[in-house]
Amino acid sequence: MTKKPLINALCASAYIILVVTVMTLVTQPLRDKPDTFFAPIMMLFMLTLSVAVMAFLFFYQPLQLFIEGKKKQAVDFFAKTVGIFAIITAVILALLFLGKI
């Protein structure tokens, strides 16, 4: 991904928002229909895809740094990305509890 933890954390947030939006729009017409055999299959597909995307966003750059022998930079990069993502999550959660969103 990028060499900026902020961009990686924002991309992870954008991915989550995109997935929820698409899932909401796709499943809206199906609300009155019973789940079929394919509902859990789709959920596992989405879980697998999401794990792969998040792994790429959170681990690719730190892994590259680690392989280059820059272990401290790798840990710092990962910690910053997770920290920024945690702040984004906390802000959204606070806004939700305050009734702003």
N, C-alpha and C positions, 0 to 999 in steps of 0.2 A: 504494500500500500504506500502511503506517504511516509515521510520522515518526521511528521508532525503529529504528536499524540492527540492534539485537539481535533484535527481533521479526522483521524481514525475513530475517535469517540463520537464525533458528530455523524460520521457515516454509519456507525453502528446504530445510533439513534434513528437516523433516517430510514435505515433498513427495517427496523422494528415498526416504525410508523407506516411504511409502505406495506409490509406484510399484513398488519392489522387492517389497514384500509382495504386492501384487495380482498382479504378474507371476509370482511364485513359486507362488501359489495357483492361478492360472489355467492355468499350464503343467504343473503336477504330473501331472494325468491324461493329458497328451499326451506324456509322456517316452518311451514305447515306440513312438510313432508317428513316421514319417518327416516331415520338414519338407515343407510344401507351398509352392506359389507365394505364398501369403498370409503366410508367416512374415516374409520381408524387407519386405513391404508394412507389416505391423504394426510392425516395428522402426522404419521410417521415420516412420510416424504418431506413434509414441511419442517419437522424437527431435524431431520438429517441435513436438509439444505441450510437451515438456520445455524446449526452447529458448524457446518463447513464455512459459511460466510463469516460468522463471528470469530472462528479460529483464524481465518485469514486476516481479518481486521485487527485482532488483538495480538496475534503471535507471529505473523510473517516478518515484520521488521525486527522485533526483538530476536527472533531466531537467526535472522541474517547477521545481526550484530554479534550474537553469541558465537556463530560459526566463524566469524572474523576474529574471534578472540577478545572481543570487547564485552566481557561479561558484565561489568558494572554498568556500562551504558545500556546493555540489553535489559537488565533488571530495572534500571531507572526509566527507560522508555515504556516498558510494560506497566510499571507502577503508575506512571503519569497517565497513560491511556485509561487504565482502570479507575484511577482517581477522578479524572475528568468525567468519565462515564458515570461514576457514582454521584458526582455533583449534579450532572444533568438529570439523573434519575431522582435525586432528592428534590430538586427544584420542581420537576413535573409532579412528584408526589405531593409536595407542599401546595402547589397550585390546585391540585385535585381536591385536597382536603379543605382548602380555603374556598372552594366553589368557584374558582376563576376559570376552570376548564371543565 
